[in-house]
Amino acid sequence: MDIKKPKNLKAKKSTFHRKSKKASRALKAKAKNYISGESKLAEANPKRVTNDNMNKHREEMLTGAKKFKYPLKYSKYKIAIISTALVVLVLLAFGVFSYSLLYKQQNIGDFAYRVSKVIPAPVARVGGTWISFEKYLFEVRQNAHYLINQENVDFESLEGLVAMKELKITSLNRVQENEIVRQLAVQNGIDVTDEEVDKQIDAIRKSAGIGDDSQTLDDTLRDFYGWNVSDLERVVRDQLLKQKIVTVLDKEALAAADTAYIAVMDGSKTFEVLTTTHSEDDLTKDKGGVIGFIKRDSEDLPESLVAAAFELSDGGVSEIVQTTFGLHIIKRVETKRDDEIKIAHILIKWDDPQVFIDSYKEEAEIKSFITF
C-alpha cells in the first residue's frame, strides 16, 4: 500500500523551525541580560517606597482589621466579667468560712485570730461603736495561754470546757468594759501618753527583777501570755486609761481631799486630827498618818509621793498629790539624813473604776453578737 506524504508537510516543518529559533534567540537574550545585571525582572528592580504607597498599605490593613475589632472588644468584656465574678465568689466563700469559724465554731486558734485581724468582724457593740473580734480573741487567747502553760488546764476535759466557757464570757465582758472606759476617757478629755506607758513598763521590769534585759522580758511575756512587747504596751495602756478616768470622775474623793487640805492650811484642824477623821489608810490613820522613814530611791511608794515629800522642810505640808492609790496630803515629820526622812500622810482613796463603768452600762446600749 502506498503511503502518500501530505502536501503541506514541508511548509509546516519550515514554520516550526522558524518559531523554535525565534524562541531560542529570545531565551538566550534574557539569559544574557540576567547575567549582565540588566534583567527587567521585578525582583531586581523593586518598587520605590513612597508616602502614597504607605498610606495605601495602611488603609488596606485597617480595612482588613475591622472585622477583628468587635470580637476582641467583646472578649475583653467577657474576661473582665468572668474575673470579677470569680473574685466575688472567692470573697463570698471566704466570708462564709470566716463567719462559721468566728461566730459558729467560736474558734480561738492562731488561724482564727489572723482572720480576725484581716476581717473587721464585730463581736459586740457599745452605743454606736463596734468592738472588733480581734480584741475579744486577744483577751481570750492571753488568758487561755496562761491557764494552759502555767496552770496545766486541759480545755479538752469536761472541766476544761466549762472553764473555757467562763473564760469567753469574762473576756467578752472585759472588752466591752474597755470600750466603755475608752468612751468615758474621750468624753472627759483623758488620754495616756507613750511616756506614761514606757514608765509603767519600766516599773514592771523593776518589780519583776528583769531590769533592762530585753530578752528576759520577751521570754517571760511569751511563756506566760504568748505576748510580745507590743502586746504588753497595749494592755498597759488600757490599764492606765482605766485608772486615769477615776481622777476626773471621782468628784467625792476630789472634794474630800480639798476639804482636808483647806483645814490643814487654815489651821482649823491639826494634821494629826485630820488623819483620824479623813484619812482612808487603815494602817496609818490611828498613828497620826505616819508612814515611817523613806529614802529618795524608795520603790515601795509612788515616785510622785516620794518626790513631793523630799521637797518639803521638816513640819511642812504638801499640796494634794495624785497617785494610783488616791489623793495624798503629805507631811515631812523629820530628817534623819539627807537621803532619809520620816513622813506622814492623809490618804483619800479613789473609788473603784468599776463603779463608773457599771453606771455607764446602765445607760449605754450594749449588744453582743455571740452567745455561749
C-alpha positions in Angstrom: 0.0 0.0 0.0 1.4 3.4 -1.0 1.8 5.9 1.7 1.4 9.4 0.5 3.1 12.3 2.2 1.0 15.4 3.0 1.5 18.1 0.5 2.0 20.8 3.2 4.3 18.8 5.5 7.4 20.7 4.3 5.7 24.1 4.9 4.7 23.1 8.4 8.3 22.0 9.2 9.6 25.2 8.0 7.2 27.3 10.2 8.0 25.2 13.3 11.8 25.6 12.8 11.4 29.4 12.5 9.3 29.6 15.7 11.8 27.5 17.6 14.8 29.6 16.5 12.9 32.7 17.5 12.1 31.4 20.9 15.6 30.2 21.4 17.1 33.6 20.5 14.6 35.3 22.9 15.6 32.9 25.8 19.3 33.5 25.1 18.8 37.2 25.2 17.0 37.1 28.6 19.7 34.9 30.0 22.4 37.2 28.7 20.6 40.3 30.3 20.2 38.5 33.6 23.9 37.5 33.7 24.9 41.0 32.9 22.6 42.6 35.6 20.3 44.2 33.1 17.3 41.9 33.7 14.0 43.6 33.8 12.7 41.1 36.4 10.6 42.6 39.3 13.0 41.1 41.9 15.9 43.0 40.6 14.1 46.3 40.3 11.6 46.7 43.3 9.1 49.5 43.5 10.1 52.6 45.4 8.5 53.1 48.9 6.6 56.4 49.0 4.1 58.1 51.3 1.3 57.2 48.8 2.3 53.6 48.9 2.4 53.7 52.8 -0.9 55.4 53.1 -2.5 52.9 50.7 -1.0 50.0 52.6 -2.2 51.3 55.9 -5.7 51.8 54.7 -5.7 48.2 53.4 -4.5 46.9 56.8 -7.1 48.9 58.8 -9.8 47.9 56.5 -8.8 44.3 56.8 -8.5 44.5 60.6 -12.0 46.0 61.2 -13.5 42.6 61.1 -11.4 41.6 64.2 -12.2 44.8 66.3 -15.5 44.0 67.8 -14.9 40.3 68.6 -11.7 41.4 70.5 -13.6 44.1 72.4 -16.3 41.7 73.4 -13.7 39.2 74.5 -12.1 41.8 76.9 -15.5 42.5 78.4 -16.1 38.8 78.9 -12.8 38.3 80.6 -13.4 41.2 82.9 -16.9 39.9 83.8 -15.6 36.4 84.5 -12.7 37.7 86.6 -15.0 39.9 88.7 -17.4 37.1 89.2 -14.5 34.8 90.4 -13.3 37.4 92.8 -16.8 37.9 94.2 -17.2 34.2 94.6 -13.9 33.8 96.4 -14.7 36.7 98.7 -18.2 35.2 99.4 -16.7 31.8 100.1 -14.0 33.3 102.4 -16.7 35.4 104.2 -18.9 32.3 104.8 -15.9 30.4 106.0 -14.9 33.2 108.3 -18.4 33.6 109.7 -18.6 29.9 110.6 -15.1 30.0 112.1 -15.7 33.0 114.3 -19.4 33.0 115.1 -20.5 29.4 114.9 -17.4 27.5 115.9 -16.0 30.3 118.0 -12.5 29.1 117.3 -9.7 30.8 119.2 -6.8 29.3 117.4 -4.0 31.0 115.5 -5.7 31.0 112.1 -9.0 32.4 113.6 -7.0 35.2 115.2 -5.2 36.0 111.9 -8.6 36.1 110.2 -10.0 38.5 112.8 -7.1 40.8 112.1 -7.9 40.9 108.4 -11.7 41.0 108.6 -13.2 43.7 110.8 -15.9 41.4 112.2 -17.7 42.8 115.2 -18.1 40.8 118.4 -20.2 43.4 120.2 -21.4 47.0 120.1 -21.4 49.6 122.9 -23.6 52.6 121.9 -22.7 53.4 118.3 -19.2 51.8 118.5 -18.4 48.3 117.2 -15.9 46.1 119.1 -13.8 44.0 116.8 -13.5 40.3 117.1 -9.7 40.7 117.3 -9.9 42.5 120.6 -12.1 39.7 122.0 -9.8 36.9 120.8 -6.7 38.8 122.1 -8.3 38.8 125.6 -9.4 35.1 125.4 -6.1 33.8 124.0 -3.8 35.5 126.5 -5.8 34.0 129.5 -6.1 30.6 127.8 -2.3 30.6 127.1 -1.6 31.3 130.8 -4.0 28.6 132.1 -2.6 26.0 129.7 1.1 26.7 130.3 1.1 27.8 133.9 -1.9 26.1 135.5 -1.9 23.0 133.2 -5.6 23.3 132.4 -6.9 20.8 129.9 -9.5 22.5 127.8 -10.4 19.2 126.2 -11.7 17.8 129.5 -15.2 18.4 130.9 -13.9 20.8 133.5 -11.8 22.4 130.9 -14.8 23.0 128.6 -16.6 24.7 131.5 -13.6 26.8 132.2 -13.3 27.8 128.6 -16.9 28.9 128.5 -16.4 31.0 131.6 -13.2 32.5 130.1 -15.1 33.5 127.0 -17.8 35.2 128.9 -15.3 37.0 131.1 -13.3 38.1 128.1 -16.3 39.4 126.2 -17.3 41.4 129.3 -13.8 42.7 129.6 -13.6 44.1 126.0 -17.0 45.7 126.5 -15.8 47.4 129.6 -12.6 48.5 127.9 -14.7 50.2 125.3 -16.8 51.9 128.0 -13.5 53.2 129.6 -12.4 54.5 126.2 -15.7 56.3 125.7 -15.5 57.8 129.2 -12.0 58.9 128.5 -12.9 60.6 125.3 -15.8 62.4 126.9 -13.6 63.7 129.7 -10.5 64.6 127.6 -8.4 61.8 129.2 -5.5 60.2 127.4 -2.5 58.0 128.1 0.8 59.1 126.6 3.6 56.9 125.3 5.8 58.2 128.1 3.4 57.0 130.7 3.3 53.6 129.1 7.1 53.3 129.0 7.3 54.5 132.6 4.8 51.8 133.7 6.7 49.1 131.8 9.9 50.2 133.5 8.2 49.8 136.8 7.1 46.3 135.8 10.6 45.4 134.9 11.9 46.6 138.2 9.3 44.8 140.3 9.9 41.6 138.4 13.6 41.9 138.7 14.1 41.9 135.0 15.8 45.3 134.7 16.9 46.2 131.2 17.3 42.6 129.9 15.0 42.7 126.9 15.5 39.0 126.1 14.3 38.0 129.6 11.2 40.2 129.2 10.4 38.8 125.8 10.8 35.2 127.1 8.6 35.9 130.2 5.9 37.5 128.1 5.9 34.7 125.6 5.9 31.9 128.2 3.2 33.4 130.4 0.8 35.0 128.0 2.0 34.4 124.4 2.7 38.2 124.1 5.4 40.3 122.7 6.4 43.8 123.9 3.8 45.5 121.7 1.1 43.3 123.3 2.3 44.4 126.8 2.2 48.0 125.8 -1.4 47.5 124.6 -2.5 46.0 127.9 -0.7 48.6 130.0 -2.3 51.4 128.0 -5.8 50.0 128.7 -5.0 49.6 132.4 -3.6 53.2 132.8 -6.6 54.6 131.0 -8.9 52.8 133.4 -7.0 54.2 136.3 -7.0 57.7 134.9 -10.7 58.1 134.4 -11.2 57.9 138.1 -9.1 61.1 138.6 -11.7 63.1 136.8 -14.9 61.2 137.6 -14.5 60.6 141.3 -15.8 64.0 142.4 -16.4 62.9 146.0 -12.7 62.0 146.5 -11.6 65.3 145.0 -13.9 67.2 147.3 -12.9 65.3 150.4 -9.2 66.0 149.7 -9.9 69.7 149.1 -11.7 69.9 152.4 -8.9 68.2 154.4 -6.2 70.4 152.7 -8.0 73.6 153.4 -8.5 72.6 157.1 -4.7 71.9 157.4 -3.8 75.2 155.7 -6.1 77.4 157.7 -5.3 75.7 161.0 -8.8 74.8 161.8 -7.7 71.2 162.4 -4.3 69.7 163.0 -2.8 67.3 160.6 -2.9 64.5 163.2 -6.7 65.1 163.9 -7.4 65.0 160.2 -5.7 61.7 159.7 -8.2 60.1 162.1 -11.3 61.9 160.6 -10.4 61.9 156.9 -7.6 59.5 156.0 -8.6 56.2 154.5 -5.3 54.5 155.1 -6.2 51.9 157.7 -2.6 51.2 158.5 -1.6 54.8 159.5 -4.8 56.8 160.3 -4.6 55.9 164.0 -0.9 56.7 164.2 -1.1 60.3 163.0 -0.7 59.1 159.4 2.9 58.3 159.9 4.3 56.0 157.2 7.8 55.9 158.6 11.3 56.6 157.1 11.7 56.6 153.4 14.7 57.2 151.1 15.0 59.0 147.8 15.3 55.8 145.8 12.4 54.1 147.6 10.5 51.8 145.3 7.8 50.9 147.8 5.9 54.2 147.3 4.8 56.1 144.3 7.5 58.2 142.8 5.4 61.4 142.8 4.8 60.9 146.6 8.5 60.5 147.4 9.4 63.5 145.2 6.9 65.7 146.9 8.0 64.7 150.4 11.7 65.5 149.8 10.8 68.9 148.5 9.4 69.8 151.9 11.1 71.1 155.1 10.6 69.4 158.4 7.0 70.1 159.6 6.0 71.2 156.1 2.8 70.0 154.4 2.5 69.4 150.6 -0.3 70.3 148.2 -2.6 67.4 147.1 -0.6 64.7 145.3 -2.3 62.3 143.0 -1.2 58.6 142.7 -2.9 55.5 141.5 -3.9 54.8 145.2 -5.7 58.1 145.6 -5.1 61.7 146.8 -2.4 62.4 149.4 -1.6 65.3 151.7 2.0 64.7 152.8 3.8 66.0 155.9 7.5 65.8 156.4 7.9 64.9 160.0 11.7 64.8 160.5 15.0 64.3 158.7 17.4 61.5 159.6 19.9 62.3 156.9 19.9 63.9 153.5 18.5 60.9 151.8 16.3 59.6 154.5 13.2 61.3 156.0 10.2 60.4 158.1 6.8 61.3 156.6 3.1 61.0 157.3 0.1 61.4 155.0 -3.7 61.8 154.8 -5.0 59.5 152.1 -8.3 59.8 150.3 -8.7 56.7 148.2 -10.1 56.7 144.7 -13.3 54.9 144.2 -13.2 51.7 142.2 -13.3 52.4 138.4 -15.9 49.6 138.2 -18.4 52.0 139.9 -18.2 54.4 136.9 -18.2 51.6 134.4 -21.3 49.9 135.8 -23.0 53.3 136.0 -22.3 53.8 132.3 -23.5 50.3 131.5 -26.9 51.2 132.9 -27.3 54.0 130.3 -25.5 52.6 127.3 -27.0 50.2 124.7 -24.8 47.1 124.7 -25.3 44.3 122.2 -23.2 41.1 121.8 -23.1 39.1 118.6 -22.0 35.8 120.1 -23.7 33.5 122.6 -22.3 30.8 124.8 
